Amino acid sequence: MPDGSETRASESAEASEPSAPHGPPASPEPPEPPEQLALIRETVREHKKRQQPAKAKPRTWRGADLASGLPVARVLVDKGLVHLDHYFDYAVPAAMDEEAQPGVRVRVRFGAGEREGRREGGKLTNGFIVERRADSDFPGKLAPLAQVLSPEPVLGPGLLQLCRAVADRYAGSLADVVQLAVPPRRARAERKASPKRRPRPKAPEPGGWGRYEQGEAFLGALAGKEAPRAVWTALPGRESWADELARAIAATLSSGRGALAVLPDGRAAARVDAALTALIGGDHHVLLTADAGPEARYERWLAVNRGAVRAVVGTRAAMFAPVRKLGLAAIWEDGDSSHSDDRAPQPHAREVLLQRAVTEQAAFLLGAHGCTVEAAQLVESGFARPLVADRSLVRVVAPLIRTVGDRDEARDAAARSARLPSLAWNVARDGLERGPVLVQVPRRGYVPRLSCERCREPARCPQCAGPLEAAGEGAELRCGWCARGVPDWRCPECGGARLRGRVFGARRTAEELGRAFPAVPVRTSGGDHVLDTVPDRPALIVSTPGAEPVPEAGSGYAAALLLDGWALLGRPDLRAGEEAFRRWLGAASLVRPQGEGGSVVIVAEETLRPVQALVRWDPVGHARRELADRAELGFPPVSRMAAVTGTPEAVAALLGAAELPERAEVLGPVPLQVVERGQPRRPGDPPPGERWERALVRVPTGSGAALAASLKTALVSRLTRREGPVAHVRIDPPDIG
């Protein structure tokens, strides 16, 4: 147990006990008499006891003999409160000496009170043994471990070191990071034996890497046990990137080292999994995604932790996978928001993999069809080398990009009637003669935004002022926040009762395209209905950004229409242009090359930087110009930044208590938008009805660790002393617009 100088365990939040499950619905038959009903229930209980194996209950172990060697266990208690971010000492009973090893899960009594010079009582709490020691700094008598949940060592020294580094970087608690890194226990999976490790595969042929400058050299360095670091700008067309990433993993495995690849979603992970299986078989790696289910996922994670498997392909949570002898840490599409975890302390997969590459002396590969500002900064700083193809080859494999500006669309009668400019209509018609045509629409739904036809005032709910939306043709208007129906809406400004659409969703676009091309099937992909693949035959595929299906047989789309570019570019966010460009590249990369008739039409102002970069297919140049603008403004990634949010009193108190590093600059605070009741909340949004502020703290590169440490120290001090409301701290906030 902790010594007297540590924070009292009773100050921690008590874990709530799970509620009992509800029983089956009442039978419609007449109820049994009370005596007979009680007898039936007792019989059922006895039957269940005989059917279920007896569970070992935690003992108090009071007065029990302690382990003769290393009788003290240092435990990381599963309490994610930042002011409890330290270890607690417990005594090891002799009966647990063999099983209570570093890395195993245990149960301890936590949150106890003082009795006769020692800490007793408290609720049972899960934790991990991180160290066995001969003595303790605590002057009193230690409470014993209550139970060893499993003898499986799941928190090894390397994983613990990584979690500690991530917690320090993001000003979070170690327990929160460990909760992200170690999946929940499944006893049945632990009882299963992991497969025997396969012999290392042969080094693969270069394949598509021969198309890139220094591509074959990079693959050879991986096979030769070297640790190169590269930013890879993948060529467009078909699914070649998945095969190229699989070859990088196979080359690393051929050197006797492990490999880890983190993808933004399960569909991308499945493509790399299929490519790697086709290349070297399916016994050398595991796929870690949520689609596998908790037990199967934990079983695969155990195979990696035990060293039976040396390669992992997975989504965000796989960034912590305990790969033995890590030789390659790779990430695809680092600009995708799904790489940033929503749970505290909200680490980004790119930064975690960079930490692993440095600490474990492994190679690092950041790949995408585009190039983020952070990727450009890695190249600019000399940390990584660029992996790009020659411009002449880019022009061959890229589709033809054509633009339709706002002025052209306004003069186009077809655009006014069918929301499809004449150029886009002609490209779609020609493309449908050769194969499927992709139509990217930024918004889901039917008509998610409406306005008054007379005065153009946005239509809002009279109850909560939320935006009104139409779920379908002839459907009743409904509020997008509180979901109330508004059958008799009238404009409060001019009294008008007629509405017009301001923003059209994927379903409305599909409906209009169905009328424009009556003989062509129209399919939608987005939201809860995402298509993985589509047949290689004429069809219109209407998709939201990121949900574009892949044409079968690897032929690619005959054409693509990128509609409503203003909706992506007009977001009040510093990254709006970069994100729009990334979304457009993702869709255009699925289109056939220009030599095979592939064409893309983008409906956006052609003079804007992201549009021009798409026309030239120049993601690296676009990222460099964005990086230069960030450097001039002093914004990340050329600086480090933290966001402090909360009530005005909490923000002011935390910033006043923090000993910020030199050259730290506080921007703000500024009020945050109030979240109305019924409106979806994101992590960090204020509770409904509360007035919150946000201040940004900016420091030069190299002072990020000092900034995180100072804010965390101030936060711990306020929590320990219970000095009023507490502000929230997020390092490297994604939205600083």
Secondary structure, DSSP 8 states (H G I E B T S, - for coil): ---TTS--GGGS---------------SS----HHHHHHHHHHHHHHHHHHS---------TT--B-SSS-EEEEEES---GGG-S-EEEE-BGGGTTT--TT-EEEEEES-EEETTEEE--EEEEEEEEEEES--S-SSB--B--EEEES---S-HHHHHHHHHHHHHTT--HHHHHHHHS----HHHHHS--------------GGGGGBTTHHHHHHHHHTT---EEEEE---STTHHHHHHHHHHHHHHHTT-EEEEE-SSHHHHHHHHHHHHHHH-SSSEEEE-GGG-HHHHHHHHHHHHTTS--EEEESGGGGG---TTEEEEEEE-TTSGGGB-SSTT--BHHHHHHHHHHHTT-EEEEEESS--HHHHHHHHTTSSEEE-B-HHHHHHHS-EEEEE-HHHHHH-HHHHHHSS-HHHHHHHHHHTTTS-EEEE-S--SSB-EEEETTT--B-B-TTT--BEEESSTT--EEETTT--B-SS---TTT----EEEEE--HHHHHHHHHHHSTTS-EEEEBTTB--SEE-SSS-EEEE-TT---EEGGG--BSEEEE--HHHHHTSSSTTHHHHHHHHHHHHHTTB--GGGT-EEEEES-TTSHHHHHHHHT-HHHHHHHHHHHHHHHT-TTSEEEEEEEE-HHHHHHHHHH----TT-EEEEEEE-----TTS---TT---TT---EEEEEEEETT-HHHHHHHHHHHHHHHHHHT-S---EEEES-S---
